[in-house]
Amino acid sequence: MTTTTNTIPAAPSGVVTPIIPPDLVTPAILLDLAIVDANIRRMQAHATAAGVDLRPHVKTHKSIEVGRRQVAAGSAGITAGTLGEVEVFAAAGFDDIFFAYPVFATRARAERLRAVREVARLRVGLDSPAAADALAAAFAGGAPLEVLVEVDCGARRCGVPPVEAGALAAYARARGLLPVGAYTYPGHGDRDAAAPAEASEDELEALATAADAMRAEGIEPVVLSGGSTPTSSRSARAPLTELRPGEYVYNDLGKLRVGACRPADLAFFVAATVVSDAVPGQVIVDVGTKALGREGSEARGYGTAPTVPGAVLTKLNEYHGYLAVPDGVARPHVGEVLAIAPNHVCPVVNLFDDMLVHEAGRPVGRWPVDARGHLS
């Protein structure tokens, strides 16, 4: 048999790998609390210095404890992506929530939205007259629901063209809703190292156009919300008033590759045990798609093992990860536990019930992934 030579770029040096406790049952999430807190402080300081609000997206961590740390550091509130997330955090006492999704309020959803607004300030996204109609019906007879019009800034996902934001806001107002601004998502800032700067400019231009369109309808946009983790360092300026990054709290290889974080800012790893070394040039670890998701490709791999120089997960089955080990590098032995850095942290979090949290090498405890699932 011939050995495998890995040609996929591996994570650079400088990653702070966690101390793995003995007898750890894998797969398991390993979370470095000191790095998490440093990431929280850094993003909050950036937003505060720029004079914009920080409203972190909880879809990344889905953790009440992590969310509380973000609020304690100064965030204006939180952002959620599903009604289930909204409910979990509202029940835990988070009282200022932006549901950044163009939800269609069916009868069942309407009841749940009204229940949330009984205990928290709630803003909801919309990008169509049909969604506005449904939300208006859901809150008819009560205080108007605050809504933000979603505009597309180049991600080509959701959102009306920015120039149409005023017309949709006016329609929502006529239906009894309270339009308070616009929001956008610069998702195309994840493409490569040049993408964040380009996407940031697109984002700011889209929000400026949306604001002008709303003012033309006599609606003052008090909130102009944007900012993914890759673009946040550039987008914290007028006309934007609010940043909604999520991944910065943990970071991942994707953020590393586009320059949105440093190697030492990676706080999140998945512990994996080597279960086979039968094939030369690789070992098999006990994390596959059911632990890491499917974020990756043959060109960039599915994760790295920073303690094994140049080692990259080149393929995943459901319960098997193929860790290619370069020629000349000692292969990990069967039974050895490795820390795997994933490409994209958000879907991985949602696959686990809890996280093993440590700080300065000392165990802090197991924290639940409180909003795991809760997709509807």
VOKOL-264860 format. One record per residue (C-alpha): residue number from 1; residue in one letter; x, z, y. Coordinates in Angstrom, 1 decimal. Example, Ala and Ser with C-alpha at 12.3 -4.5 7.8 and 13.67 -1.06 7.14 Angstrom:
BEGIN
> i|aa|u|w|v
> 1|a|12.3|7.8|-4.5
> 2|s|13.7|7.1|-1.1
% end
This chain:
BEGIN
> i|aa|u|w|v
> 1|m|0.0|0.0|0.0
> 2|t|1.1|-0.6|3.6
> 3|t|0.9|2.0|6.2
> 4|t|-1.4|1.8|9.2
> 5|t|0.2|1.2|12.6
> 6|n|-2.1|2.5|15.4
> 7|t|-2.3|0.2|18.5
> 8|i|-5.1|2.0|20.3
> 9|p|-4.0|3.9|23.4
> 10|a|-3.9|7.6|22.7
> 11|a|-4.6|10.4|25.1
> 12|p|-1.6|11.1|27.4
> 13|s|0.4|14.3|27.2
> 14|g|-0.7|17.4|29.1
> 15|v|-3.9|18.1|27.2
> 16|v|-4.2|21.9|26.7
> 17|t|-5.3|22.2|23.1
> 18|p|-7.2|25.3|22.1
> 19|i|-6.0|28.0|19.7
> 20|i|-8.0|27.5|16.6
> 21|p|-9.2|30.8|15.0
> 22|p|-8.4|31.3|11.3
> 23|d|-11.1|30.6|8.8
> 24|l|-13.1|28.5|11.2
> 25|v|-15.9|26.6|9.6
> 26|t|-15.8|23.0|10.8
> 27|p|-17.0|20.9|12.5
> 28|a|-17.4|23.2|15.5
> 29|i|-17.2|23.0|19.3
> 30|l|-14.3|24.7|20.9
> 31|l|-14.8|25.4|24.6
> 32|d|-12.0|26.7|26.9
> 33|l|-13.8|28.9|29.5
> 34|a|-10.9|29.1|31.9
> 35|i|-10.8|25.3|32.2
> 36|v|-14.6|25.2|32.5
> 37|d|-14.6|27.7|35.4
> 38|a|-11.7|25.8|37.1
> 39|n|-13.6|22.5|36.8
> 40|i|-16.7|24.2|38.3
> 41|r|-14.8|25.7|41.2
> 42|r|-13.0|22.4|41.9
> 43|m|-16.1|20.3|42.1
> 44|q|-18.0|22.9|44.1
> 45|a|-15.1|23.1|46.6
> 46|h|-15.0|19.3|46.9
> 47|a|-18.7|19.2|47.7
> 48|t|-18.6|22.1|50.1
> 49|a|-15.7|20.7|52.0
> 50|a|-17.5|17.4|52.4
> 51|g|-20.7|19.1|53.6
> 52|v|-22.9|17.8|50.8
> 53|d|-24.9|19.7|48.2
> 54|l|-23.8|19.8|44.6
> 55|r|-26.7|19.6|42.0
> 56|p|-25.0|19.5|38.6
> 57|h|-26.6|17.6|35.8
> 58|v|-27.2|19.9|32.9
> 59|k|-27.5|17.1|30.3
> 60|t|-23.7|17.5|29.7
> 61|h|-23.6|21.2|28.7
> 62|k|-27.3|22.0|28.0
> 63|s|-26.1|25.6|28.3
> 64|i|-27.9|28.3|30.4
> 65|e|-24.7|30.3|30.7
> 66|v|-22.7|27.4|32.0
> 67|g|-25.5|26.5|34.4
> 68|r|-25.5|30.0|35.7
> 69|r|-21.8|29.7|36.4
> 70|q|-22.4|26.5|38.4
> 71|v|-25.2|28.1|40.4
> 72|a|-23.1|31.3|41.0
> 73|a|-20.3|29.0|42.3
> 74|g|-22.6|27.6|44.9
> 75|s|-24.6|24.7|43.6
> 76|a|-27.9|23.9|45.4
> 77|g|-29.8|23.8|42.1
> 78|i|-29.6|21.7|38.9
> 79|t|-30.5|18.2|37.7
> 80|a|-32.1|17.6|34.4
> 81|g|-32.8|14.4|32.5
> 82|t|-35.7|15.3|30.2
> 83|l|-38.8|17.4|30.6
> 84|g|-37.6|19.6|27.8
> 85|e|-34.4|20.4|29.7
> 86|v|-36.4|21.1|32.8
> 87|e|-38.5|23.6|30.8
> 88|v|-35.6|25.4|29.1
> 89|f|-33.8|26.0|32.4
> 90|a|-37.0|26.9|34.4
> 91|a|-37.8|29.5|31.7
> 92|a|-34.3|30.9|32.2
> 93|g|-34.9|31.5|35.9
> 94|f|-33.4|28.3|37.4
> 95|d|-35.8|27.8|40.4
> 96|d|-34.6|24.5|42.0
> 97|i|-34.7|21.6|39.7
> 98|f|-34.5|17.8|40.2
> 99|f|-35.9|15.9|37.2
> 100|a|-33.9|12.8|37.8
> 101|y|-35.8|10.4|35.6
> 102|p|-38.7|8.0|36.2
> 103|v|-41.1|9.9|34.0
> 104|f|-44.5|8.6|33.3
> 105|a|-46.8|11.6|33.4
> 106|t|-49.2|11.3|30.5
> 107|r|-51.8|14.1|30.2
> 108|a|-49.6|16.3|28.1
> 109|r|-46.6|15.8|30.3
> 110|a|-48.7|16.4|33.4
> 111|e|-49.7|19.9|32.1
> 112|r|-46.0|20.7|31.4
> 113|l|-44.9|19.5|34.8
> 114|r|-47.6|21.6|36.5
> 115|a|-46.5|24.7|34.5
> 116|v|-42.9|24.2|35.6
> 117|r|-43.8|24.0|39.3
> 118|e|-45.6|27.3|38.9
> 119|v|-42.1|29.0|38.5
> 120|a|-39.6|26.6|40.2
> 121|r|-39.2|24.1|43.0
> 122|l|-39.5|20.7|41.3
> 123|r|-38.6|17.2|42.4
> 124|v|-39.2|14.2|40.2
> 125|g|-37.9|10.7|40.2
> 126|l|-40.0|7.5|40.2
> 127|d|-39.3|3.8|40.4
> 128|s|-42.7|2.2|40.0
> 129|p|-46.3|2.3|41.4
> 130|a|-47.5|3.1|37.9
> 131|a|-45.4|6.2|37.7
> 132|a|-46.5|7.2|41.2
> 133|d|-50.2|6.8|40.2
> 134|a|-49.6|9.0|37.1
> 135|l|-47.8|11.7|39.0
> 136|a|-50.4|11.7|41.8
> 137|a|-53.2|12.1|39.2
> 138|a|-51.3|15.0|37.6
> 139|f|-51.0|16.9|40.9
> 140|a|-54.3|15.9|42.5
> 141|g|-55.9|18.8|44.3
> 142|g|-52.8|20.9|44.6
> 143|a|-49.7|20.9|46.8
> 144|p|-48.1|17.5|46.9
> 145|l|-45.3|16.9|44.4
> 146|e|-41.9|16.1|45.9
> 147|v|-40.6|12.8|44.6
> 148|l|-37.4|10.8|45.1
> 149|v|-37.4|7.0|44.8
> 150|e|-34.8|5.7|42.3
> 151|v|-32.9|2.7|43.5
> 152|d|-30.4|0.5|41.6
> 153|c|-26.9|0.3|43.0
> 154|g|-25.4|-1.9|40.3
> 155|a|-25.8|-0.1|37.0
> 156|r|-28.8|-2.3|36.2
> 157|r|-30.7|0.5|34.4
> 158|c|-33.5|1.9|36.4
> 159|g|-34.4|1.8|40.1
> 160|v|-36.0|-0.6|42.5
> 161|p|-33.8|-2.8|44.8
> 162|p|-32.8|-0.5|47.7
> 163|v|-34.6|-2.6|50.3
> 164|e|-37.9|-1.9|48.4
> 165|a|-37.5|1.9|48.6
> 166|g|-39.5|2.2|51.7
> 167|a|-42.5|0.3|50.3
> 168|l|-42.5|2.4|47.1
> 169|a|-42.2|5.6|49.1
> 170|a|-45.1|4.6|51.3
> 171|y|-47.2|3.8|48.3
> 172|a|-46.3|7.2|46.8
> 173|r|-47.3|8.9|50.1
> 174|a|-50.6|7.1|50.2
> 175|r|-51.3|8.3|46.7
> 176|g|-50.8|11.9|47.8
> 177|l|-47.2|12.5|46.8
> 178|l|-44.4|13.8|49.1
> 179|p|-41.5|11.3|49.1
> 180|v|-38.4|13.2|50.3
> 181|g|-35.6|10.7|49.7
> 182|a|-33.9|8.4|47.3
> 183|y|-31.4|8.7|44.5
> 184|t|-29.2|6.3|42.5
> 185|y|-26.9|6.3|39.5
> 186|p|-23.5|4.5|39.8
> 187|g|-23.1|4.2|36.0
> 188|h|-21.0|1.1|36.3
> 189|g|-18.2|3.4|37.6
> 190|d|-17.2|4.1|34.0
> 191|r|-16.0|0.6|33.2
> 192|d|-12.3|0.9|33.9
> 193|a|-9.8|2.6|36.3
> 194|a|-10.8|0.3|39.2
> 195|a|-14.6|0.8|38.7
> 196|p|-15.1|4.2|40.3
> 197|a|-14.0|3.0|43.8
> 198|e|-16.2|-0.1|43.6
> 199|a|-19.2|1.8|42.2
> 200|s|-18.9|4.4|44.9
> 201|e|-19.1|1.8|47.6
> 202|d|-22.1|0.2|45.9
> 203|e|-23.8|3.6|45.7
> 204|l|-23.3|4.5|49.3
> 205|e|-24.5|1.1|50.5
> 206|a|-27.6|1.3|48.3
> 207|l|-28.5|4.7|49.7
> 208|a|-28.0|3.6|53.2
> 209|t|-30.2|0.6|52.7
> 210|a|-32.9|2.8|51.0
> 211|a|-32.8|5.2|53.8
> 212|d|-33.3|2.5|56.4
> 213|a|-36.2|1.1|54.4
> 214|m|-37.9|4.5|54.2
> 215|r|-37.4|5.2|57.9
> 216|a|-39.0|1.8|58.6
> 217|e|-42.1|3.3|56.9
> 218|g|-42.0|6.4|58.9
> 219|i|-40.5|8.5|56.1
> 220|e|-37.4|10.5|56.8
> 221|p|-35.2|10.8|53.7
> 222|v|-33.9|14.3|53.7
> 223|v|-32.3|13.8|50.3
> 224|l|-30.0|10.9|49.5
> 225|s|-28.7|11.7|46.0
> 226|g|-26.0|10.1|43.9
> 227|g|-22.6|10.7|42.4
> 228|s|-21.5|10.5|38.8
> 229|t|-18.4|12.3|37.7
> 230|p|-16.2|9.1|38.1
> 231|t|-17.5|8.4|41.7
> 232|s|-17.9|12.0|43.0
> 233|s|-14.4|12.2|44.5
> 234|r|-15.2|9.2|46.7
> 235|s|-19.0|9.4|47.3
> 236|a|-19.2|12.8|49.0
> 237|r|-19.8|11.4|52.4
> 238|a|-22.6|10.0|54.6
> 239|p|-25.2|8.8|54.0
> 240|l|-25.1|10.7|50.7
> 241|t|-26.4|14.3|51.0
> 242|e|-26.2|15.4|47.3
> 243|l|-24.0|14.9|44.3
> 244|r|-25.3|15.0|40.7
> 245|p|-22.2|14.9|38.4
> 246|g|-22.4|16.3|34.9
> 247|e|-19.4|15.6|32.8
> 248|y|-16.9|17.2|35.2
> 249|v|-17.7|20.6|33.8
> 250|y|-16.1|19.7|30.4
> 251|n|-14.6|16.2|30.9
> 252|d|-13.6|13.8|28.1
> 253|l|-11.4|10.9|27.2
> 254|g|-13.7|8.5|29.1
> 255|k|-13.2|10.4|32.3
> 256|l|-9.5|10.6|31.6
> 257|r|-9.2|6.8|31.2
> 258|v|-10.9|6.0|34.5
> 259|g|-8.9|8.7|36.4
> 260|a|-11.8|11.1|37.0
> 261|c|-9.9|14.0|35.6
> 262|r|-6.4|15.1|34.5
> 263|p|-5.4|15.8|30.9
> 264|a|-5.4|19.6|31.6
> 265|d|-9.0|19.4|32.8
> 266|l|-10.3|18.7|29.2
> 267|a|-12.2|21.8|28.3
> 268|f|-14.1|20.6|25.2
> 269|f|-12.9|19.8|21.7
> 270|v|-14.4|19.4|18.3
> 271|a|-12.6|21.3|15.5
> 272|a|-12.2|19.2|12.4
> 273|t|-10.6|19.9|9.0
> 274|v|-8.3|17.4|7.2
> 275|v|-10.1|16.8|3.9
> 276|s|-8.0|13.9|2.5
> 277|d|-4.6|12.3|2.8
> 278|a|-5.0|9.9|-0.2
> 279|v|-4.5|6.7|1.9
> 280|p|-1.1|6.2|3.6
> 281|g|-1.1|6.0|7.3
> 282|q|-4.2|8.0|7.8
> 283|v|-6.0|11.3|7.1
> 284|i|-9.7|11.9|6.8
> 285|v|-11.3|14.7|8.8
> 286|d|-14.7|16.2|8.4
> 287|v|-16.2|14.8|11.7
> 288|g|-18.1|11.5|11.7
> 289|t|-21.0|10.1|13.6
> 290|k|-23.1|13.1|12.9
> 291|a|-20.6|15.3|14.9
> 292|l|-19.1|12.8|17.4
> 293|g|-21.9|10.2|17.9
> 294|r|-21.0|6.5|18.0
> 295|e|-19.3|6.4|21.4
> 296|g|-16.3|4.2|20.9
> 297|s|-15.1|0.9|19.5
> 298|e|-12.2|-0.7|17.6
> 299|a|-10.5|-1.3|20.9
> 300|r|-10.5|2.2|22.2
> 301|g|-11.1|4.4|19.1
> 302|y|-13.6|7.3|18.7
> 303|g|-11.4|10.2|19.8
> 304|t|-7.9|11.6|19.6
> 305|a|-6.1|14.5|18.1
> 306|p|-3.7|15.5|20.9
> 307|t|-1.5|17.7|18.6
> 308|v|-0.7|14.7|16.5
> 309|p|1.3|12.3|18.7
> 310|g|-0.5|8.9|18.9
> 311|a|-3.2|9.8|16.4
> 312|v|-6.6|8.2|17.1
> 313|l|-9.9|8.1|15.2
> 314|t|-10.2|4.4|14.4
> 315|k|-13.4|4.5|12.4
> 316|l|-16.3|6.9|11.7
> 317|n|-18.7|7.2|8.8
> 318|e|-21.5|9.7|8.9
> 319|y|-19.3|12.6|7.7
> 320|h|-15.8|11.1|7.7
> 321|g|-13.4|10.4|10.5
> 322|y|-10.5|8.0|9.9
> 323|l|-7.6|9.5|11.8
> 324|a|-4.8|6.9|12.0
> 325|v|-1.3|8.4|12.2
> 326|p|1.4|6.2|13.6
> 327|d|4.5|5.4|11.6
> 328|g|7.2|8.1|11.9
> 329|v|4.7|10.9|12.8
> 330|a|4.1|13.6|10.2
> 331|r|0.6|13.5|8.8
> 332|p|-1.4|16.7|9.1
> 333|h|-1.9|18.3|5.7
> 334|v|-5.1|18.8|3.8
> 335|g|-6.8|22.0|5.0
> 336|e|-5.3|21.8|8.5
> 337|v|-7.7|22.1|11.4
> 338|l|-7.3|19.8|14.3
> 339|a|-8.9|19.8|17.8
> 340|i|-10.5|16.4|18.5
> 341|a|-11.1|15.2|22.0
> 342|p|-14.2|12.9|22.1
> 343|n|-14.7|9.8|24.2
> 344|h|-18.0|11.0|25.7
> 345|v|-18.9|14.7|25.7
> 346|c|-22.6|14.5|26.4
> 347|p|-23.9|13.2|23.1
> 348|v|-21.5|15.4|21.1
> 349|v|-22.9|18.6|22.8
> 350|n|-26.4|17.6|21.7
> 351|l|-25.4|17.5|18.0
> 352|f|-24.4|21.2|17.8
> 353|d|-26.4|24.4|17.9
> 354|d|-23.6|26.5|19.5
> 355|m|-20.1|26.5|20.9
> 356|l|-17.1|28.7|20.1
> 357|v|-16.0|29.9|23.5
> 358|h|-12.4|31.2|24.2
> 359|e|-10.4|32.1|27.2
> 360|a|-6.6|32.5|27.4
> 361|g|-6.6|32.4|23.6
> 362|r|-9.1|35.2|23.2
> 363|p|-12.5|34.6|21.7
> 364|v|-15.4|35.1|24.1
> 365|g|-18.2|34.5|21.6
> 366|r|-20.6|31.9|20.5
> 367|w|-22.8|30.4|23.1
> 368|p|-26.0|28.5|22.1
> 369|v|-26.6|25.0|23.2
> 370|d|-29.9|26.1|24.6
> 371|a|-31.4|22.8|25.5
> 372|r|-30.1|21.0|22.4
> 373|g|-32.8|18.4|21.4
> 374|h|-35.6|19.0|23.9
> 375|l|-35.7|15.2|24.5
> 376|s|-39.4|14.8|25.3
% end
